[in-house]
């Protein structure tokens, strides 16, 4: 029977094709779109020379990137569309935007060399995200590896690569453009490297009831410091993060060695830990039991 394009579509088929989408599926995607808007705005502000506001926009995008996935898991709003949108947002916000910001800020002094450094950083961010998506469901990955990133995460790379800008705004002399380019290439290399970086995703931290209020006060105090002294806090955080990378590598290596250690066979365990000898039987226990009934009184 030939297909009739003028035939009316049945209501059942129409309902199947255009099912309503729950609001909980839209909330994480809206947060991701806000992050993309922040990253694009950072690019525009950097072209206009308003570098401080551009840095604020990147930090805001990183904060949104840190909560969209958690909110999606909390309200059960995960979707494949959201995962792909999040990868696109990370490439724009933490690959393209920081590279262009550094180029408009200082790397343009090196002309083609500065542009190459900015491009290498952006491309490294895209490769890092592509590798993360490709190895997310790797069945050969050991269990402990779920607590580590492979290479520096894109948001951390974006925040860390802007360290020369933080130091300049904090009052230190502006570094040479060549040094900024080399530092940019170093962060790009760390993003595409196989360096294990501690993530803490599988850690389940619970706050004791008596520490709830101190934790709230600490968080508010940190936010107040970030608002009041942004360049000092961002500089100190970036430097501490870079210094913590060797500790994450050492922790991963120790767990890998522990997982690769051969487990002893049951026969070897029995030979290494023989059963204790029976104690000598003495006293009344050595005499045979009297099976005669007790005397009636």
C-alpha positions as CSV (number, residue, x, y, z in Angstrom):
1,X,0.0,0.0,0.0
2,X,1.5,3.4,-1.0
3,X,2.1,6.0,1.6
4,X,-0.3,8.9,1.5
5,X,1.3,12.1,2.7
6,X,-2.0,13.8,2.9
7,X,-3.4,11.3,5.3
8,X,-4.1,12.7,8.8
9,X,-1.8,11.7,11.6
10,X,-3.4,9.6,14.3
11,X,-3.7,11.3,17.7
12,X,-1.7,8.3,19.3
13,X,1.3,8.9,17.0
14,X,1.2,12.7,17.6
15,X,1.2,12.1,21.4
16,X,4.2,9.7,21.0
17,X,6.2,12.2,18.9
18,X,5.6,15.3,21.0
19,X,5.6,14.1,24.6
20,X,5.7,16.8,27.3
21,X,9.1,17.3,28.9
22,X,9.2,17.4,32.7
23,X,10.4,20.7,34.2
24,X,13.1,18.8,36.2
25,X,14.7,17.9,32.9
26,X,14.9,21.6,31.9
27,X,16.4,23.1,35.1
28,X,20.0,21.7,34.7
29,X,20.0,22.7,31.0
30,X,18.9,26.3,31.8
31,X,21.8,26.5,34.3
32,X,24.2,25.2,31.6
33,X,22.9,27.8,29.2
34,X,23.5,30.5,31.8
35,X,27.1,29.3,32.1
36,X,27.5,29.6,28.3
37,X,26.1,33.2,28.4
38,X,28.7,34.0,31.1
39,X,31.6,32.5,29.0
40,X,30.5,34.5,25.9
41,X,30.1,37.6,28.0
42,X,33.7,37.1,29.3
43,X,35.0,37.1,25.7
44,X,33.1,40.3,24.9
45,X,34.4,42.1,28.1
46,X,38.0,41.0,27.3
47,X,37.8,42.6,23.8
48,X,36.5,45.8,25.4
49,X,39.4,45.9,27.9
50,X,37.3,45.2,31.0
51,X,39.4,42.3,32.1
52,X,38.2,42.3,35.7
53,X,34.6,41.8,34.8
54,X,35.7,39.1,32.3
55,X,37.4,37.2,35.1
56,X,34.3,37.5,37.2
57,X,32.3,36.0,34.4
58,X,34.6,33.0,34.0
59,X,34.5,32.4,37.8
60,X,30.7,32.6,37.7
61,X,30.6,30.1,34.8
62,X,32.8,27.7,36.8
63,X,30.5,28.0,39.7
64,X,27.5,27.2,37.5
65,X,29.4,24.3,36.0
66,X,30.0,22.9,39.4
67,X,26.3,22.8,40.4
68,X,24.4,21.9,37.2
69,X,25.4,18.3,37.3
70,X,24.7,18.0,41.0
71,X,21.3,19.5,40.6
72,X,20.5,17.2,37.8
73,X,21.4,14.1,39.9
74,X,19.5,15.6,42.9
75,X,16.2,16.1,41.0
76,X,16.8,13.2,38.6
77,X,17.0,15.4,35.6
78,X,19.9,13.8,33.8
79,X,19.7,13.4,30.0
80,X,22.0,12.7,27.1
81,X,21.1,16.1,25.7
82,X,22.2,17.7,28.9
83,X,25.5,15.8,28.9
84,X,26.3,17.0,25.3
85,X,25.2,20.6,26.1
86,X,27.5,20.5,29.2
87,X,30.5,19.4,27.1
88,X,29.8,22.2,24.6
89,X,29.6,24.7,27.5
90,X,32.9,23.5,29.0
91,X,34.6,24.0,25.6
92,X,33.4,27.5,25.2
93,X,33.7,28.6,28.8
94,X,37.0,26.9,29.8
95,X,38.7,26.5,26.5
96,X,37.9,29.3,24.1
97,X,37.2,32.1,26.6
98,X,40.3,31.9,28.8
99,X,42.6,31.6,25.7
100,X,41.1,34.7,24.1
101,X,41.2,36.6,27.4
102,X,44.9,35.9,27.7
103,X,45.5,36.9,24.1
104,X,43.7,40.2,24.4
105,X,45.3,40.9,27.7
106,X,49.0,40.2,26.9
107,X,49.7,37.4,24.4
108,X,48.9,39.7,21.5
109,X,52.3,41.2,22.1
110,X,53.9,38.0,20.7
111,X,51.7,38.3,17.6
112,X,51.6,34.9,16.0
113,X,53.3,33.2,18.9
114,X,50.8,34.4,21.4
115,X,47.9,33.4,19.1
116,X,49.4,29.9,18.8
117,X,49.6,29.6,22.6
118,X,45.9,30.7,22.9
119,X,44.9,28.2,20.2
120,X,46.8,25.4,21.8
121,X,45.1,26.0,25.1
122,X,41.6,26.0,23.5
123,X,42.3,22.8,21.5
124,X,43.7,21.1,24.6
125,X,40.5,21.9,26.4
126,X,38.5,20.3,23.6
127,X,40.7,17.2,23.5
128,X,40.4,16.9,27.3
129,X,36.6,17.0,27.1
130,X,36.5,14.5,24.2
131,X,38.7,12.0,26.1
132,X,36.6,12.4,29.2
133,X,33.4,11.6,27.3
134,X,35.0,8.7,25.5
135,X,36.4,7.0,28.7
136,X,33.4,7.8,31.0
137,X,32.0,4.3,30.7
138,X,35.3,2.4,30.4
139,X,34.7,-1.1,31.8
140,X,38.5,-1.7,32.3
141,X,38.9,1.2,34.6
142,X,39.7,0.1,38.2
143,X,37.3,1.0,40.9
144,X,39.5,3.5,42.7
145,X,40.1,5.4,39.5
146,X,36.6,6.8,39.7
147,X,37.9,9.2,42.4
148,X,40.5,10.7,40.0
149,X,40.4,12.8,36.8
150,X,42.7,12.0,34.0
151,X,44.5,15.2,33.4
152,X,43.6,18.6,34.8
153,X,39.9,19.2,34.6
154,X,38.8,21.9,32.2
155,X,37.2,24.3,34.8
156,X,40.3,24.0,37.0
157,X,42.5,24.6,33.9
158,X,40.6,27.7,33.0
159,X,40.8,29.2,36.5
160,X,44.5,28.3,36.9
161,X,45.6,29.5,33.5
162,X,44.4,33.0,34.4
163,X,46.9,33.2,37.3
164,X,49.1,35.9,35.6
165,X,46.1,38.1,35.4
166,X,45.3,37.6,39.1
167,X,48.8,38.4,40.1
168,X,48.9,41.6,38.0
169,X,45.6,42.8,39.5
170,X,46.9,42.0,43.0
171,X,49.7,44.6,42.5
172,X,52.6,42.5,41.2
173,X,54.5,43.5,38.1
174,X,53.0,42.1,34.8
175,X,55.1,39.1,33.8
176,X,56.8,39.0,30.4
177,X,54.6,37.9,27.5
178,X,56.8,35.0,26.7
179,X,56.5,33.7,30.3
180,X,52.7,34.0,30.1
181,X,52.8,32.0,26.9
182,X,54.9,29.3,28.4
183,X,52.7,29.1,31.4
184,X,49.6,28.8,29.1
185,X,51.3,26.0,27.2
186,X,52.1,24.3,30.5
187,X,48.5,24.3,31.7
188,X,47.4,23.1,28.3
189,X,49.8,20.1,28.6
190,X,48.5,19.3,32.0
191,X,45.0,19.2,30.7
192,X,45.8,16.6,27.9
193,X,48.3,14.6,30.0
194,X,47.5,11.4,31.8
195,X,48.2,12.9,35.2
196,X,45.7,11.7,37.8
197,X,44.0,14.5,39.6
198,X,42.0,13.9,42.7
199,X,38.3,14.6,42.2
200,X,36.6,13.4,45.4
201,X,33.5,12.5,43.4
202,X,33.0,9.2,45.3
203,X,33.6,10.6,48.7
204,X,30.4,10.9,50.8
205,X,31.0,13.5,53.4
206,X,28.6,14.0,56.3
207,X,28.7,16.9,58.6
208,X,28.1,16.2,62.3
209,X,25.2,18.1,63.8
210,X,27.5,20.1,66.1
211,X,29.5,21.3,63.1
212,X,26.7,22.5,60.8
213,X,26.7,26.1,62.0
214,X,30.6,26.4,61.9
215,X,30.5,25.0,58.4
216,X,27.9,27.7,57.4
217,X,30.0,30.4,58.9
218,X,33.2,29.1,57.2
219,X,31.4,29.1,53.8
220,X,30.1,32.6,54.3
221,X,33.5,33.8,55.4
222,X,35.2,32.3,52.3
223,X,32.6,34.0,50.0
224,X,33.2,37.3,51.8
225,X,37.0,36.9,51.3
226,X,36.4,36.1,47.6
227,X,34.3,39.1,47.1
228,X,36.5,41.5,49.2
229,X,39.9,40.2,48.1
230,X,39.3,38.3,44.8
231,X,42.8,38.5,43.3
232,X,44.5,37.3,46.5
233,X,42.1,34.4,47.0
234,X,42.2,33.3,43.3
235,X,46.0,33.6,43.2
236,X,46.4,31.5,46.4
237,X,43.8,29.0,45.3
238,X,45.5,28.5,41.9
239,X,49.0,28.1,43.5
240,X,47.7,25.7,46.1
241,X,46.0,23.6,43.4
242,X,49.1,23.4,41.4
243,X,51.1,22.4,44.4
244,X,48.6,19.6,45.2
245,X,49.0,17.9,41.9
246,X,52.0,15.8,42.9
247,X,50.1,14.5,46.0
248,X,47.2,13.4,43.8
249,X,49.6,11.5,41.6
250,X,51.3,9.8,44.6
251,X,47.9,8.8,46.0
252,X,46.8,7.3,42.7
253,X,50.1,5.4,42.4
254,X,49.8,4.0,45.9
255,X,46.3,2.8,45.3
256,X,47.4,1.3,41.9
257,X,50.2,-0.6,43.6
258,X,47.9,-1.9,46.3
259,X,45.4,-3.1,43.7
260,X,48.1,-4.8,41.6
261,X,49.6,-6.6,44.6
262,X,48.9,-10.4,44.2
263,X,46.5,-11.9,46.8
264,X,47.8,-15.0,48.5
265,X,46.1,-18.3,47.6
266,X,44.1,-20.1,50.3
267,X,46.7,-22.9,50.5
268,X,49.4,-20.3,51.1
269,X,47.4,-18.7,53.8
270,X,46.8,-22.0,55.5
271,X,50.6,-22.8,55.4
272,X,51.5,-19.4,56.7
273,X,49.0,-19.6,59.5
274,X,48.8,-23.2,60.7
275,X,46.0,-24.2,63.1
276,X,47.1,-24.1,66.7
277,X,47.9,-27.5,68.3
278,X,45.4,-29.0,70.7
279,X,46.3,-28.3,74.3
280,X,47.3,-31.3,76.4
281,X,44.4,-32.9,78.2
282,X,45.0,-33.0,82.0
283,X,43.1,-33.6,85.2
284,X,39.5,-34.8,85.1
285,X,39.2,-34.0,81.4
286,X,41.6,-36.9,80.6
287,X,39.3,-39.4,82.4
288,X,36.5,-41.0,80.3
289,X,33.1,-39.7,81.1
290,X,31.0,-41.7,83.4
291,X,27.9,-42.6,81.4
292,X,26.1,-44.1,84.5
293,X,23.2,-42.2,85.9
294,X,23.6,-40.2,89.0
295,X,22.7,-41.7,92.3
296,X,19.3,-41.0,93.4
297,X,19.1,-39.3,96.9
